[in-house]
Amino acid sequence: MSTIVIIVAVVVILAVAALVLRTTIRRRQLRERFGPEYERAVEAKHSRGAADRDLRAREERHETLEIRPLPSTVRDRYARDWTSVQEHFVDRPDQAVGEADRLVTTLMSERGYPTEDYEQQKRDLSVEHAQTLQHYRIAHEINARAGGRDTSTEELRSAMVHYRALFEELLHDGGTASSDKER
């Protein structure tokens, strides 16, 4: 009887150790993938376990999205559009920031990201673009205030820089489309 108790105790200890190891490995993977977004999720969810579940749910949702690279001709068009937005900044900085926001949103949509809800956009982008997501947050916040007296030209310039960081990543992420590779 005591041998059975010892064997059961060893099996339970091994199972718990395996579970702890698996959780530790998965948590490390999530931290590496989500970068600063991991700690933001922990803070928002008030626990690492809840944050881990939330980030895994984001990954699962992201798997269902049809994110696609852009053909080189489309990338070139977006690059020209961005140049045009930047040129508008000189004469109309607040409007140019709004244009930048719309261009980033359009690019996201063309890549396959849903764009109806800003909060969901951030969640979807966090899976593959966690390192530049903070840029999007800052730019979006400044854009929300643009046109009012509480935004300086320097803040608007900063928003453009932040939008450009995400824009560039979205524009070039995924390399080239398969039709470009065949040429």
C-alpha positions as CSV (number, residue, x, y, z in Angstrom):
1,M,0.0,0.0,0.0
2,S,2.8,2.4,0.8
3,T,4.4,1.7,-2.5
4,I,1.3,2.8,-4.3
5,V,1.1,6.0,-2.3
6,I,4.7,6.8,-3.2
7,I,4.1,6.1,-6.9
8,V,0.9,8.2,-7.0
9,A,2.8,11.0,-5.1
10,V,5.7,10.9,-7.7
11,V,3.2,10.9,-10.6
12,V,1.4,13.9,-9.1
13,I,4.7,15.7,-8.5
14,L,5.9,15.0,-12.1
15,A,2.5,16.1,-13.5
16,V,2.6,19.4,-11.6
17,A,6.3,20.0,-12.6
18,A,5.4,19.4,-16.2
19,L,2.5,21.8,-16.0
20,V,4.6,24.5,-14.4
21,L,7.3,23.9,-17.0
22,R,4.8,24.2,-19.9
23,T,3.2,27.3,-18.4
24,T,6.7,28.9,-18.0
25,I,7.7,28.1,-21.5
26,R,4.4,29.4,-22.9
27,R,4.6,32.5,-20.9
28,R,8.2,33.2,-22.2
29,Q,7.0,32.6,-25.7
30,L,4.1,35.1,-25.2
31,R,6.5,37.7,-23.7
32,E,8.9,37.3,-26.6
33,R,6.1,37.5,-29.2
34,F,4.2,40.4,-27.7
35,G,7.0,42.4,-26.2
36,P,5.7,45.4,-24.3
37,E,2.2,44.4,-25.1
38,Y,2.6,41.5,-22.7
39,E,3.1,43.7,-19.7
40,R,0.3,46.0,-20.9
41,A,-2.1,43.0,-21.0
42,V,-1.0,41.9,-17.5
43,E,-1.7,45.3,-16.1
44,A,-5.1,45.5,-17.9
45,K,-6.1,42.0,-16.8
46,H,-4.6,42.3,-13.3
47,S,-3.0,38.8,-13.5
48,R,-0.5,36.9,-15.6
49,G,-2.9,34.0,-16.1
50,A,-5.7,36.2,-17.5
51,A,-3.2,38.1,-19.7
52,D,-1.9,34.8,-21.0
53,R,-5.4,33.7,-21.9
54,D,-6.1,37.0,-23.5
55,L,-3.0,36.9,-25.6
56,R,-3.6,33.3,-26.7
57,A,-7.1,34.4,-27.7
58,R,-5.6,37.2,-29.8
59,E,-3.3,34.6,-31.5
60,E,-6.2,32.3,-32.2
61,R,-8.2,35.1,-33.7
62,H,-5.2,36.3,-35.7
63,E,-4.9,32.8,-37.2
64,T,-8.4,33.2,-38.6
65,L,-7.6,36.4,-40.4
66,E,-6.4,36.3,-44.0
67,I,-3.4,38.6,-43.6
68,R,-1.7,39.0,-47.0
69,P,1.4,40.6,-48.4
70,L,1.0,43.3,-51.0
71,P,2.1,43.1,-54.6
72,S,5.0,45.5,-55.4
73,T,2.7,47.8,-57.5
74,V,0.3,48.2,-54.6
75,R,3.2,48.9,-52.1
76,D,4.6,51.5,-54.5
77,R,1.1,53.2,-54.7
78,Y,0.9,53.3,-50.9
79,A,4.4,54.7,-50.7
80,R,3.5,57.5,-53.1
81,D,0.3,58.1,-51.1
82,W,2.4,58.4,-47.9
83,T,4.7,60.9,-49.6
84,S,1.7,63.0,-50.6
85,V,0.3,62.9,-47.0
86,Q,3.7,64.1,-45.7
87,E,3.7,67.0,-48.3
88,H,0.3,68.1,-47.0
89,F,1.7,68.4,-43.5
90,V,3.5,71.6,-44.4
91,D,0.3,73.5,-45.1
92,R,-2.2,71.6,-43.1
93,P,-0.6,69.6,-40.3
94,D,-3.8,68.6,-38.5
95,Q,-5.5,67.5,-41.7
96,A,-2.4,65.6,-42.7
97,V,-2.4,63.7,-39.5
98,G,-6.0,62.7,-40.2
99,E,-5.0,61.6,-43.7
100,A,-2.2,59.6,-42.2
101,D,-4.6,57.8,-39.9
102,R,-7.0,57.0,-42.8
103,L,-4.1,55.8,-45.0
104,V,-2.8,53.5,-42.2
105,T,-6.4,52.2,-41.8
106,T,-6.8,51.6,-45.5
107,L,-3.4,49.8,-45.6
108,M,-4.5,47.6,-42.7
109,S,-7.7,46.7,-44.5
110,E,-5.9,45.9,-47.7
111,R,-3.5,43.6,-45.8
112,G,-6.6,41.8,-44.4
113,Y,-7.0,43.3,-40.9
114,P,-10.5,44.2,-39.8
115,T,-10.7,48.0,-39.3
116,E,-14.1,48.7,-37.9
117,D,-13.1,49.1,-34.3
118,Y,-9.9,50.8,-33.0
119,E,-9.7,48.6,-29.9
120,Q,-10.0,45.4,-32.0
121,Q,-7.4,46.9,-34.5
122,K,-4.9,47.2,-31.6
123,R,-5.6,43.6,-30.5
124,D,-5.2,42.2,-34.0
125,L,-2.1,44.2,-34.7
126,S,-0.5,43.2,-31.4
127,V,0.0,39.7,-32.6
128,E,2.4,40.5,-35.4
129,H,3.2,44.2,-34.7
130,A,3.6,44.4,-31.0
131,Q,6.9,46.4,-31.2
132,T,5.3,49.2,-33.2
133,L,1.9,49.2,-31.6
134,Q,2.8,51.9,-29.1
135,H,3.5,54.2,-32.1
136,Y,-0.1,53.6,-33.3
137,R,-1.5,54.3,-29.9
138,I,0.4,57.6,-29.5
139,A,-0.5,58.7,-33.1
140,H,-4.1,57.8,-32.7
141,E,-4.4,59.7,-29.4
142,I,-2.8,62.9,-31.0
143,N,-5.1,62.5,-34.0
144,A,-8.1,62.4,-31.7
145,R,-7.1,65.8,-30.3
146,A,-6.0,67.3,-33.7
147,G,-7.7,70.4,-34.8
148,G,-8.2,71.6,-31.3
149,R,-6.1,74.2,-29.5
150,D,-4.5,71.6,-27.3
151,T,-2.3,70.1,-30.1
152,S,0.9,71.8,-31.1
153,T,2.6,71.5,-34.5
154,E,5.3,69.5,-32.8
155,E,2.8,67.0,-31.4
156,L,1.3,66.7,-34.9
157,R,4.8,66.1,-36.3
158,S,5.3,63.5,-33.7
159,A,2.0,61.8,-34.7
160,M,3.2,61.6,-38.3
161,V,6.5,60.0,-37.2
162,H,4.5,57.5,-35.1
163,Y,2.1,56.7,-38.0
164,R,5.0,56.3,-40.3
165,A,6.6,53.6,-38.1
166,L,3.5,51.4,-38.3
167,F,2.9,52.3,-41.9
168,E,6.4,51.2,-42.9
169,E,6.0,48.0,-41.0
170,L,2.6,47.2,-42.5
171,L,3.8,48.2,-46.0
172,H,6.8,45.9,-46.0
173,D,5.8,43.2,-43.6
174,G,5.4,39.8,-45.2
175,G,7.9,40.5,-48.0
176,T,6.5,40.3,-51.5
177,A,3.4,38.7,-52.9
178,S,3.8,35.3,-54.6
179,S,3.2,36.9,-58.0
180,D,6.2,39.1,-57.4
181,K,8.4,36.1,-56.5
182,E,7.6,34.3,-59.7
183,R,9.0,37.1,-61.9
